[in-house]
Amino acid sequence: MGRLAAAAIVLAAAASDISIRSELIAAARANNLARFDAAIESAQTFIDTMKTGEKRNAFRRAILIASDMSRVWHFEAKSGALYYDDERLPFYYDRLASEYPGYPKFIREYRVIDTTGLPQYPTKETRRYLLRLLENNSRKSP
């Protein structure tokens, strides 16, 4: 059994939406992608056991934020790139800008325009922004 699967089993055994949110945040702060992936997997399994309502909706929102963070984090880990653009992560900026209205303003000061005029957005600052959203989501959870 792989490390990721073992970690997911341990998380699922003692899972609650609060413990999973805490694990997502702790893994992101520790810069531990494998641990973060295991927490997302746990969250996706756990949400199916929750009753429909505000608490489940807030937890689903946390999963969406974590999934957005995972996408840029995996891109960074696989490519070694410190910046993403619309060619390397198509529609990612547009998704973040439409899903999180504060993102364009936040990232504007960190972006770099390359010689072709293509904006380059930093992966670490994007992750930091999404982590802050995830932390806020956890505090506001019903």
Long-range contacts (C-beta under 8 A, 24 or more apart in sequence): 3-34, 4-34, 4-37, 4-38, 4-41, 7-34, 7-35, 7-38, 8-38, 8-41, 8-42, 8-45, 11-38, 11-39, 11-42, 12-42, 12-45, 12-46, 15-42, 15-45, 15-46, 16-46, 17-46, 17-50, 17-55, 17-59, 17-62, 17-141, 18-138, 18-141, 20-46, 20-59, 21-59, 21-62, 21-134, 21-137, 21-138, 21-141, 22-138, 24-62, 24-66, 24-134, 25-131, 25-134, 25-135, 25-138, 28-69, 28-127, 28-131, 28-134, 29-131, 33-73, 33-74, 33-77, 36-66, 36-69, 36-70, 36-73, 37-70, 39-66, 40-66, 40-67, 40-70, 54-142, 55-141, 55-142, 58-137, 58-140, 58-141, 58-142, 59-141, 61-137, 62-134, 62-137, 62-138, 62-141, 64-99, 65-130, 65-133, 65-134, 65-137, 66-130, 66-134, 68-95, 68-96, 68-99, 68-130, 69-127, 69-130, 69-131, 69-134, 72-123, 72-126, 72-127, 72-130, 73-123, 73-127, 75-123, 76-123, 76-124, 76-127, 81-123, 82-122, 82-123, 82-124, 83-112, 83-120, 83-121, 83-122, 83-123, 84-120, 84-121, 84-123, 84-126, 85-114, 85-118, 85-119, 85-120, 85-121, 86-118, 86-119, 87-118, 93-119, 93-121, 96-126, 100-129, 100-130, 100-133, 102-129, 103-129
